[in-house]
Amino acid sequence: ALDADLRTIRGITFYQHGETPGLGGEIDNPRWKAVWENRLAFDESGEPAIEVIRGRAGPADRDPHRIDGISGATITGRGVERTVNFWLGEHGFGPYLAQLKEAANGGAEG
């Protein structure tokens, strides 16, 4: 979910997955989901910019696009990264989000 600014991540959830409990299944762990909060979904040019990294990301104010990886679940992390960036991009909800931003700016792009 995005905040009203349409850039800041408010939260993430998965309604279904087939991940191994204790490994990739950690995508349902509330602590991992909390890491997503207040990260920026898009870079300065407006492109989706989420990156799930090995290890720990810095705080959201200094490392706004990076998410802590899940130990033992590198492929899952890559899959989540690609999924989120796809759905925020031009072949997902990107055009809709652009329309919302334009409407919020009174019809002016930005």
C-alpha positions as CSV (number, residue, x, y, z in Angstrom):
1,A,0.0,0.0,0.0
2,L,1.2,3.5,-0.8
3,D,0.7,6.6,1.3
4,A,-1.3,9.6,0.1
5,D,1.9,11.0,-1.6
6,L,1.8,7.9,-3.9
7,R,5.6,7.3,-3.2
8,T,5.9,6.2,0.4
9,I,5.2,2.6,1.2
10,R,2.7,2.2,4.0
11,G,2.8,-1.6,4.1
12,I,3.0,-4.8,2.2
13,T,1.0,-8.0,2.4
14,F,0.8,-11.2,0.4
15,Y,-2.6,-12.9,0.1
16,Q,-1.1,-16.2,-1.1
17,H,2.3,-17.8,-1.5
18,G,3.9,-21.2,-1.6
19,E,7.1,-20.5,0.3
20,T,8.8,-22.9,2.7
21,P,7.8,-22.0,6.3
22,G,10.9,-20.6,8.1
23,L,12.6,-19.6,4.9
24,G,10.7,-17.8,2.1
25,G,7.6,-18.0,4.3
26,E,9.1,-15.3,6.3
27,I,7.6,-12.8,3.9
28,D,4.5,-13.1,6.2
29,N,6.6,-12.2,9.3
30,P,5.3,-8.9,10.7
31,R,8.9,-7.8,11.5
32,W,9.9,-8.2,7.9
33,K,6.8,-6.4,6.7
34,A,7.5,-3.5,9.0
35,V,10.9,-2.9,7.3
36,W,8.9,-1.8,4.2
37,E,7.1,1.0,6.0
38,N,8.3,4.5,5.1
39,R,10.5,3.3,2.2
40,L,10.2,5.1,-1.1
41,A,8.8,3.0,-3.9
42,F,10.1,5.3,-6.7
43,D,13.4,7.0,-7.4
44,E,13.7,10.7,-8.3
45,S,12.8,10.0,-11.9
46,G,9.6,8.3,-10.9
47,E,10.8,4.7,-11.7
48,P,10.1,1.9,-9.4
49,A,13.2,1.5,-7.3
50,I,12.7,-1.2,-4.6
51,E,15.7,-3.4,-3.9
52,V,15.7,-6.3,-1.6
53,I,19.3,-6.7,-0.6
54,R,21.4,-9.3,1.2
55,G,21.9,-8.2,4.8
56,R,20.5,-5.2,6.4
57,A,19.4,-2.0,4.7
58,G,20.0,1.3,6.4
59,P,17.2,3.4,7.9
60,A,14.5,4.6,5.6
61,D,15.7,8.2,5.7
62,R,19.2,7.3,4.5
63,D,18.5,4.1,2.4
64,P,14.9,4.8,1.1
65,H,14.6,2.1,-1.6
66,R,16.3,-0.9,0.1
67,I,14.7,-3.6,2.0
68,D,16.4,-6.2,4.3
69,G,16.8,-9.5,2.7
70,I,15.6,-12.7,4.4
71,S,18.4,-15.1,5.4
72,G,18.2,-18.3,3.3
73,A,15.5,-16.9,1.0
74,T,17.5,-15.0,-1.7
75,I,15.3,-16.2,-4.5
76,T,12.2,-15.2,-2.6
77,G,13.6,-11.7,-2.0
78,R,14.4,-11.3,-5.7
79,G,10.9,-12.4,-6.6
80,V,9.3,-10.0,-4.2
81,E,11.5,-7.2,-5.5
82,R,10.6,-8.0,-9.1
83,T,6.9,-8.3,-8.3
84,V,6.7,-5.0,-6.5
85,N,8.7,-3.1,-9.2
86,F,6.6,-4.7,-12.0
87,W,3.3,-3.8,-10.4
88,L,4.4,-0.3,-9.7
89,G,5.8,0.1,-13.2
90,E,4.4,0.9,-16.7
91,H,3.0,-2.6,-17.2
92,G,1.3,-2.7,-13.8
93,F,-0.4,0.1,-11.9
94,G,2.1,2.8,-13.1
95,P,-0.3,4.5,-15.6
96,Y,-3.0,4.5,-13.0
97,L,-0.7,6.0,-10.3
98,A,0.4,8.6,-12.8
99,Q,-3.3,9.6,-13.4
100,L,-3.8,9.9,-9.6
101,K,-0.7,12.1,-9.3
102,E,-1.9,14.3,-12.2
103,A,-5.3,14.7,-10.6
104,A,-3.8,15.5,-7.2
105,N,-1.7,18.2,-8.9
106,G,-4.8,19.8,-10.5
107,G,-4.1,18.3,-13.9
108,A,-0.5,19.3,-14.1
109,E,2.0,16.6,-14.5
110,G,4.5,16.1,-11.6
